[in-house]
């Protein structure tokens, strides 16, 4: 009889613990389901800059005048509330970023325009950003551990990550960098003035350009090939891993570089 009573007490305690755990897990899920959201208007030619560290960035071109940025935080062991989402408005537009705490809980990381990011300090919070980019607004997107994608934007794009792929299509022009990931870009304008760069280490690069593009292309691979369906002039000796190419009348500079992967330069239809 004593054994039965002891077993019954154990089951009761276990049931209470499971119910408590369920309530705790539910509260965590509810916290994750309450995303940060910012909406505002920028003038044509201004920039929405989004910066994260752990997490993906997804941007989509939309009609209208409102920029909308949503951020959802997830974590396995760190407190999602330890990471703040800051909004810094400035003359060139607005910068929105995930600000991680430094050691001791002191917030020394910042969200300044063009900043280089934050130090994680063993914090595993992931922040996934979703961005709606209206007509005429430029996009700058930065993360470290995550992919970056921008679909059907109308102005210029500058995208970077370290561990993840980069993919974008724009009615303007743009550039992209990663280290462990591939790059796929489709540009509808070819009137850039400063050099454009597409660089990775472990991944391929595919770039679609307008048929009337005039540019000097420097393409370099180590373990891979360089291909193109553009009519072009090759300067120097023919080398499948390093090429100086002239598209049209040349002029603008386009740099393509990878180590482990191929480069494909395509003439859009």
N, C-alpha and C positions, 0 to 999 in steps of 0.2 A: 504493500500500500504506500509506503514512504517513497518507493521508487516512482510510482505512478504520479504522486503529488509533485516530486522533484521534476519529472519529465514535463508535467503540465505547466509548472512555473517557468521552465526553460523555454517552452513553446510560446508562452505568453510574452516573455521578454523579447524573444526573437521576432514575434509578430509586431510588437511595438517598435522595435528597431527598424524593421523593414518599412513600416508605415512612415516613420520619421525620415528615413532615407528617401522614400518616395516623395515626401513633401519637400525635402531639401533639393532633390533633383528637379522637381517641378519648378521651384523658385528660380533655379539657375536657368532653366529653359526659358521661363518667362522673361528673365533679365536679358537673355540673348535676343528675344523677339521684340525688343523695344529699341529700334535702330535710331541713331542720330540722323537728323535731317536738317539741311540748310538750303534755303531758296533765296535767290537774289537776282538782280539784273545788272548786266555789264554792258558797256558801250561796245560797238563793233570795233574789232581790233584789239580789245583787251584780252586778258588771259585768265583762265581758271587753272590753277596749279594744285594738284592733289599729290600728297606725299605720305607714303606708308613705309613699313619695314617688313612685317609679317602679314601677308595677305595679298589678294588680287585687286586689280583695278580694272573696272569695266566702264567704258564710256560709249555713249551713243549720241549721234547727232539728232536733234529734234527741232521742229518748227517753233516759232514764237520767240519770246525774249527772256524767258526765265531759265537761269542755271539752277539745277537741283543736284545736290550731292547727298547721298545716303551712305552711312557707314554702319556695318554690323560687326560686333565684337564676339569672338569665341575664344575659349581657353580650356585646357585640360587641368592645369594645376595652379596657374596664376589667377589673380583677381582681375576680371575684365574692367572693373572700375578703376584699376590702377593706371589705365591708359586713357588720357584725355583726348578729345577731338577739338582742336583749336581752329579758329577762323581769324585770319589776318587780312584785312582789306587795305589796299595800297593804291598808288597811282596807276599801276599797270593792270589792276584787277583784284583778284582775291586768291589767297593761299589757304588751303585747308589740309591739315595733317594730323596724324596720330602722334601724340607726344607721350613717350614712355618715361617712367620714373627712373631717376638715377639711384645709386646706392643710398640707403638710408631714407628713401622716400622723398628726397629733395628733388623738386622739378627744376632741373637746370637745362634740359633740352628745350629747344625753341621751335618756332614755326615761322621763321623769317623767310621772306621771298628768296628763292634760289638757294636755300640752305641745303646742307648735305645730309640731313637726316638725324637720327637719334641713336643713342647707345641702349641696347636692349637690357643689359644687366640680368641675363638669365630669365627674362620675362617671356612666356610663351603665348601671350595674347595675340590672336590673329585678328586683323581688322580688314574686312573686305569693303572696298569702296565701289559704289555705282554712281556714275556721273551722267547727267543729261546736259549736252552741250548745244546751245542754240546757234542759229546761223550767225556767222561772222566772228565767233569767239574762238580764240586759240586755246589749245590744250597742252599742258605740261603735266606728265604723270611719272611719278617715281616710286618704286618699291624695291625691296631687296629679295625677299623670299616669296615669290608669287609671280603670276603672269600679268601682262598688261595688254589690253585689247581696246581698240577704238574703232567703231564701225560708223561709216557714213557721216563723218564730221565734215564741216564746210570750210574750215580755215586750216591753220597750220598746226602740226603736232610734233611734240618732242617727248619721246617715251624712253624710259630706262628701267631696267631691273638687273638683278645679278643671277638669281636662280629661277628661271622661268622663261617662257616664250613671249615674244612681242608680235602682235598682229594689229595692223590698222589699215583703214581705207579712208581717204579724205579727198574732198574737192580742192584742197590746197596742196601743200607739200609738207614734208616732215622728215624726221630722222629718228633712228632707234639704236639702242645699245643693250646688250645683255652679255652674260658670260657663259652660263650653262643653259642654253636654249636657242631656238631658231627664231629668225626674223622673217616676217612676211608683210610686205607693204605695197599699197596701191596708191599712187599719186596722180591726181588729175591736172595739176599745174606744174609747169617747169620754168618758172620765172624767179627762182630763188637767187639771192645775191651772195649770201655767205655759203661756204662749203657745207655740203650735207654729208653726214657720216652714218654708215650702217656697220656696226661692229659686233662680233661675238667671238667666242673661243670654241665652244662645243655646240655646234649647230650650223645649219645652212642658212643662206640669205637668198630671198627671192624678192625682187623689186619690179613692179610694173610702172612704166613711165608712159606719158603721152607720145604719140608717133612723131610729133614735131620737136621733141626734146633736143636742145643743143647743149652738150656738156662734155667735159673732159673727165673720163672715168678712170680711176685707179682701183683695180681689183686684185686682191691677193688671197690665196689659200695655201695651206700646207698639205693637208690630207683631203683632197677633193679636186673638183674641176670647176672651170669657169665657162659658162655658156651664155649665148644671147641670140635672139632673133632680130636684133636691130641691124640695119645697114650701118657699117662703121669702118673706121680706119684704125688699124693696129699700128702703134708706134713702137719701134724697137723690134727685137726678135720675138718670134711666136713662141709663147710659153704657156702651157695649159694651167699653170699655177700662179702666174703673175702677168698682168696685162695692163697696158696703158691704151685706153680706147678713146676715140673721138666720135661722139654722136653728133650728126648734123654738122654745124659749123663750129662746134666746141664752145668754149668760154667758161661756163659754169663748172664748178668742181663737185664731183661725186666720188666719195671714198667708200669702198666695200672691202671688208676684211674679216676673215675667219681663219681658224686653225684646223679644226676637225669638222669639215662640212664643205658643201659645194656652194657656188654662187651662180645664180641665174638672173640675168637681166632681160626683162620681157617688154616687148612693145605692145601696149594695150590696144585693143581693137576699138 
